[in-house]
Amino acid sequence: MINHSKIFLHYGHPRHWLLWFGLGLLFLLVQLPYPALVKSGGWLGRRSMHFLKRRVGITRRNLELCFPQDDARQIHDRIIDNFTSLGIGLMETGMAWFWSDERIKKWVKVTGLEHLQAVENNRSGIIVIGIHFMTLELHFRILGHCKPMTVMYRPHNSKIMELVQKWGRSRSGNLLVNRKKLVSMVHTLKQGGVVWFAPDQDNGPKGSVFVPFFGVDLTATTNGTFVIAKLAKPKLVCAVVIRKPDGQGYQLTISPTLTHYPYDDSLAAAHYINQVIEGEIMKAPEQYLWLHRRFKTRPVGEQSLYI
């Protein structure tokens, strides 16, 4: 629970007022009916392209690399769809943080919960493979309703945003732990716990291996999943929240246990997980977070893909 007096004592300085104003505005906006949030969010996302030109460029390059078969018109259409989704994702962040449980559950359908329960009944630790869709904040809230779990995450650089983000993500019972604390994750899994981990971003050369991802043969991919899995021998499932078209709500899909995961080969394990992630992204590629530099880390001596 947030201690409001402590927040305003420590973070009430005028330099923080603009951020507080933005959070307050987001709180007010998400009181609107859901269809209005989808429409206004999409409009805002498309407008943002005019002042997020660097992110537009990164998105274009990522899409060119991952969908080399697409022509310039198709790539442009994908960019428009992605920024439309980005704007809706902002509204979804407010929904995840500020909506009641009842209002969220009204718009969500869950498929595959039995897969998570079956593994849990066997008293085996479970790694839930997460993916950075625009619906990420809703993803945490919805998953927590199904089964509270330990969520590995990167703390926000802003202390205020870290406070609000951590509060929002833990509202449905999740426990947030710094993603660098791998020992804690292994301990939780060995005790039969459930851990959420997203291995789909470029975290730099340290702790990464280079394996294919979409159209890039050498993509820096975290070795964290393999290290944890080798030590704790958990089962693995994948969970994604996809936004349905036309303001119909959301679909949380939990996969069956991932089979044939190579617990003894780091390169094969990273490639395996990347293939799983590719398959999930292709369910709704316009909703994936293409705005970050997924391919920024290159093998020694290779040129940047973002020049």
Secondary structure as UniProt FT lines:
FT   HELIX           4..11
FT   HELIX           14..16
FT   HELIX           17..29
FT   TURN            30..31
FT   HELIX           34..48
FT   TURN            49..51
FT   HELIX           53..66
FT   TURN            68..69
FT   HELIX           72..98
FT   HELIX           101..106
FT   STRAND          108..111
FT   HELIX           113..121
FT   TURN            122..123
FT   STRAND          126..129
FT   TURN            134..135
FT   HELIX           136..146
FT   STRAND          150..153
FT   HELIX           159..169
FT   TURN            170..172
FT   STRAND          175..178
FT   TURN            179..180
FT   HELIX           182..190
FT   TURN            191..192
FT   STRAND          194..197
FT   TURN            206..207
FT   STRAND          208..213
FT   TURN            214..215
FT   STRAND          216..222
FT   HELIX           224..232
FT   STRAND          235..243
FT   HELIX           245..247
FT   STRAND          250..254
FT   TURN            263..264
FT   HELIX           266..281
FT   TURN            282..283
FT   HELIX           285..287
FT   TURN            290..291
FT   TURN            294..295
FT   TURN            300..301
FT   TURN            305..306
//
